[in-house]
């Protein structure tokens, strides 16, 4: 018989509806029962496309004996970290304080007052990996809680004090950055990039060794230096940034982390060379990588693979992830039919059977690394282009590049059609406001880059996808009081949004204003910024809390600080405020905020990986930051559109931050402002280009 999770708004929680565990969702009913019965809380946090969450569920939560022990001794609460990032953020610090890196599944034991006293991530069914079995852990925690309350209190006190110490970590980071330039100084970006370059894998691309994550927020810093004049020969930091960005974008495309049949990227690669991914696909990764590839393609049209990724990723998002309401689903799983990667992998026999053409099958298998031995489990092969480029393969096969592309295109089409008939991975059908807003911004930037590249049809398609998605979010994910709601599932929109929801949605409005020049989008951006300042700003006015002041009270109210797989709410909020200030639309009285935050977080230069979004945002406060106001009778006026297009195209080639807004006037013109000084209006796009390049 299904448990309480059967009617949850979370697809992840519903995956556990048939567990014999007496699961609760987080809420007053479970918390009160823990107090009434004086039982510890077993908090389990995960998400629907998490492979190791599935493993622990199958090994432990589906086991009758394990479930009986959990039900007898604990109040068991299951949380979807994507629905409740506030809860996840609090308790991830438990495992971090215990010397682990954090991650999912997260398993934390709490007192009835929500205070943690032990935690970990995955626990196996039998002792291994240097960990006790899950049943041994349950026995030990039960005994500890009921027979050594003094020790439990000692642990909770230690963790709560540790939370306070972590919150003050920015002070230590500031000490490390003593003598560094202020964040708004262009030298801060260069210094941050220089320090990031020390982590770059110069052979295979990306940051670190393995596992390899795309880390698009950090890559944005490299992209900022990829613009500008060709001064690489005299500037080692610019040279390094350009090389690092080009290498990682190429290697990710050629690796197995990229889906060579449908497009789009998996979450990360378990190895150093980008071959073997964890096959789940997250909306947020593709939302961030898409504009990076699009802008690099506009700057470097000779790199054909960049544009190919853009086209195929847009196709993937529209075909596999778009809802009937024009929003986008959250993720797809790694597993199919109980095996990770089965949906995506091939054998030579399967390829031959599908294509029915021995020569074509041989060519495809040679190019994409499909072998009898395989490069993954069960003798399966992950499609990749790591061994040789397509140009090298064409020469080896004595084909022209055009002939090879035509053959491979026919093969990919047939194999993709066949793949759609396989049992697909589970798709997480919830709609997350922040991730959708992140995609709106990504599509907006992609549309501008495609237009600058001359691909107007695809640019218009991106603009339409972004516009319709944002319209739905604004109409349905913001309540009558201006509160942003975080998620939607099966038509129900629910859960108070956190800072990232408000900040991302505000920035998406601003990005769409810059793309479409629609004045209402600018006004919505301002309204959302005002809401965040009113409900999330610290009393000291130098930072922002994850949760609003009128949201549920948890054991700790955390600040937004470091980036994760997505930019921090802090970084995006600062970008939103600075860009709004540049166009004269910022909430009143925020000058002290945009000055105090960079002062307090000056340590971002010492920790550029964790603060990349804040470093990016600070560019809009720098002395070189440029704002252009395009004026005219309407956004549809041809001359207005030509002036705005010049700004969007030119800023791809300018290292300074360039923002854009529209204002109604009787005739079309553009005013360029820097350092609180505005130039005389210009009316010709070429004159505007010269002014921007000055």
Residue, then its C-alpha position, 0 to 999 in steps of 0.5 A: x500500500x502506498x505511503x504518504x508520499x503518493x500524493x506529493x508534489x515532488x516526482x522524487x518523493x513519489x518514487x518512494x511512495x511504495x517503500x515500506x518506510x513510513x515516510x513523511x514530507x517535511x512539515x509540522x506533522x512530522x516535526x510534532x510527532x518527533x517531539x510527542x514521541x521523543x524520537x530522532x528524525x532521520x532526514x533523507x535528501x535527494x533528487x529524482x535523477x540521482x543515481x546513488x539515491x536510487x541505489x540506496x533506495x533499492x538496497x535499504x528503503x525497499x527492504x522490509x527489515x530495514x524499513x521496520x527498523x526505521x519505522x520503529x526507531x525514527x520519524x523518517x522525512x524525505x526531502x527533494x533538494x530541488x524543491x527545498x534547497x533551503x533545507x538541503x543547504x542547512x544540513x549539507x554543512x553537517x557532512x562538510x563539518x564531518x570532513x566529507x564533501x557533501x552530496x546526495x543522497x544526504x542522510x542526517x539525524x536530527x533531534x525533534x528540534x531539528x538540530x543535527x547530531x550525525x550525518x553522512x551521504x550514501x550508506x551501503x547495506x553491508x559494511x564497505x567503502x570504510x562505512x558501516x552498514x545502514x542497519x548498523x548505523x540505525x542501531x548505533x544512532x538509536x542507542x546513542x539518542x536514547x542512552x547518551x543524551x549528553x553526547x547527543x547534546x554535545x554533538x548538536x552544540x558542536x554542529x550548531x557552533x560549526x554552522x556559525x563558524x562557516x557563516x563567518x568564513x567570508x571573513x577568513x577569505x577576506x584576510x586571504x585576499x588582503x591587498x587584492x584589488x576591490x571587486x569592481x576593479x577590472x584587475x580583480x577579474x583578471x586576478x580571479x581568472x589567473x588563480x582559476x587557471x592554476x586549476x585547469x587541466x591543460x591536456x583535457x580541459x576543464x577544472x581539476x582532474x576527475x570527476x569532471x564537471x562543466x562548471x559553467x559559472x567559472x567558465x563565464x570568467x574565461x569567456x569575459x576575457x575571450x572578448x576584446x582585441x587580439x592582445x593575447x600575445x602580450x597578455x598571459x592571462x588572456x591567452x590562458x583564459x582563451x585557451x582554457x575556454x576553447x579546450x573545454x568547449x571542444x573536449x566536452x563536445x567530443x566526449x561522451x558527456x555530450x549526447x551525439x544523437x540528440x544534443x545536450x550535456x549530461x551532468x558530469x564525467x566520472x573520468x578525466x577525459x570527458x568520456x564516461x558521464x553520469x548520464x542524467x541530464x539537468x536543465x540547469x547545465x544546458x541552460x548555462x552551457x548553451x550561451x557559452x557555446x553560442x557566444x564562442x561560436x559568434x566570436x570563432x565561426x571557424x570552429x564548426x563544432x561550437x555552432x553544432x552544439x548550439x543547434x543540437x542543444x536547442x533541438x534537445x531542449x525543445x523536443x525532450x524537455x519543453x512542456x505544453x505550457x512552454x516551460x521546461x522540465x527539470x531533468x532526466x535520469x541516468x538509469x533505464x531498465x535498471x541500468x545506468x546509461x542503457x538508453x544511450x549506449x550501443x554495440x556494433x551489432x545494434x548499430x548494424x541492425x538499425x542502419x541495415x547498411x554494413x558500410x554505413x554502420x562501419x563508418x559510424x562505429x569507427x567515427x564514434x568509437x563503438x567497438x566489440x569490447x566497448x568502453x562502458x559496462x556490459x560491453x556497451x559503447x558510449x558515443x564519442x569523438x575523442x580519438x580523432x576529429x571529424x576532419x581527421x576521420x574524413x581523411x582517414x576514410x578517404x572521404x570529403x568532410x561533406x561526404x562524411x557529414x552526410x553519411x553520419x547525419x543519415x546514421x544519427x537520424x536513424x539511430x535516434x529514431x530507434x533510440x526513442x523506441x527504447x525504454x526512456x529514463x525517468x523524466x522529472x516533470x516538475x517545473x522549477x522557477x529558478x532553472x527555467x529563468x536560468x534557461x530564459x536568460x541563456x536562450x536570450x543570450x543565445x538569440x543575441x549571439x546567433x543574430x550576431x553570427x547571422x543565423x536569424x531564423x534560429x535566433x528568432x526561434x530562441x527568442x520565441x522559446x524564451x519569451x513564451x517561457x517567461x510569460x508563463x512564469x510571470x503569469x503563474x509562478x508569482x502570486x498576487x502579493x508578489x511572492x515567487x513560487x518555486x515549483x509546479x507539478x501536475x498543474x499545482x504551483x507550490x512552495x515559497x521561492x528562495x532567493x535564487x528564484x527571485x533573482x534569476x527571474x528578475x535577471x531573466x526579465x532584464x535579459x528579455x528586455x535587452x533582447x526584445x526592448x519590451x518596457x514591461x519586462x524592465x518593470x517586472x525586473x525592478x519589481x522582483x528586485x524590490x521584493x528581494x531587497x525587502x524580504x531577503x536582505x540582511x539587516x546589515x545591508x551587505x548580503x542576502x539570505x536564502x529564505x525570505x523573512x516571512x518564510x518558514x522558520x528553520x533551525x538556521x537562516x542561511x545566507x546565499x554566498x558560494x556558487x554551486x552547480x548554478x550561480x549563487x543567488x547573491x551573485x545574480x542578485x548583485x548583477x540584477x541590482x547593478x544592471x538596473x542601477x545602470x539603466x535608472x530602474x533600480x529600487x530606491x535606496x540600494x546604493x549602499x547595498x551594491x557598495x557594501x556587498x563587494x566590500x564584505x566579499x572582497x575575498x572572492x578574488x581569493x576563492x574565484x571558483x566559489x564566487x565566480x558569479x559575484x566576480x562576473x556581477x562586479x564587472x557592472x560596477x567597474x569603471x569600464x562598465x557601459x550602459x546604452x539607452x536606445x530611444x525611439x517610438x517603439x521597440x519595433x521601429x526599424x532604426x531602434x532595432x538596428x541600434x539595439x542589434x549593434x549593441x548586442x553584437x558589439x558587446x560580444x567583442x568588448x571586455x567591459x560589461x555592456x548593458x542595454x535598455x529602451x526608452x520611448x522617444x519621438x525619434x531613434x537614437x542611442x546614448x552611451x554612458x560610462x562613469x556617470x558620464x553620457x555621450x551625445x546621442x548617435x543615430x547611426x549604427x556605425x557611429x554607435x559601434x565606434x562609440x562603443x569601441x572607443 
